[in-house]
Amino acid sequence: MDAFSAAPVTPLPELAALMAACNVNARYELLQPITRVVVSPAASVELEFRLVAVRIRTGEFLLSTCRPAGEPNTCVALDQYFEFSIADIRFFQGKIYVLSKINETLRVLDLNNGYLDELPASPSCIEVVCGVRSEFAMTEEPHLQKDPWPYGHVVAGRYLVECNGKLLMVRRWARKPLMSFSYFSMTEFRDKDGYDLERTRRFKVFEVDLGRRMSHGRWKKVQGLDGWAMFVSSRCSKAVTAASHGAREDCVYFAHQWGRRDPDNPIGGSGVYNMRDGAITRPLLPEPAAVAGSLPWSRRFPAWVFPMEV
């Protein structure tokens, strides 16, 4: 359903049955949670039917058509179909792109105009040439304020975002978690707002550059967003024109998505990263108490919600 309109709800009983067969239960999200749901744009020349993709924490990957009411939907479970742990999924130009967590391999599945019963035995593959380092030194980023965190930094998230007709990967760096906790380490490097252990430090954005051979692409670093803004989280990511949406140009809005969450600070480690100067600012909430009341569970983090494109 589109929560921003009065349009009726479209039931997907076949997808519901497939999720039940995979032991997905929304009442026990800690045991078998849905980690990502994406919906393809409205029917177009690339896709005759709208599609829904669901990723579950244990690795199951489900695809389902979304046909008009009364017409049966085709569903398929692609368990370990992409042969790696999935970081993110995205519909783009009639295909679904899947990004790995480890080496940033990108694979693409041609959806055959929405006819899921005719999927190939294995997905075609775009192999990313350049890999990713596990850490970076703050001295390599002179525009950033020196971070006193002595334990290094790691890639804490990767997101696929469509922006201005391009497919981008957003790489999120955060402080490396402590292997062992001590009172000294927890107090010496504590930030004023308390979110020292999960502090996000920077973002890097890359464009898919296929070159002449689609099977051997590479990631090309992007310096700016050409006046666009991006909102990223583990549940939902989207790029918008900053001017028409009241957002800041060339900025990445990010949500708190792991670790603990203080009930008195419901947005946790959320913030806004400026790609021009590397500065990170914290968003202000007019009624933080009301937001805290809407997020009663300790592991229910803030997320972005956008109107469906129809």
Secondary structure, DSSP 8 states (H G I E B T S, - for coil): --TTS-------HHHHHHHHHTT--GGGTTTS-EEEEEE--SS-SS-SSEEEEEEETTS-EEEEEE-STTS---EEE-TTTTSS-EEEEEEETTEEEEEESSS--EEEEE-GGG-GGG--SS-EEE--SS---S---GGG-TTS-----TT-EEEEEEEEEEETTEEEEEEEEEE---SS--HHHHHHT--TTS--TT-EEEEEEEEEE-TT-TTS-EEEEES--TTEEEEE-SS--EEEEHHHHT--TTEEEE---SS---TTSTTTT-EEEETTT--EE----S-HHHHHHH--STT-----------
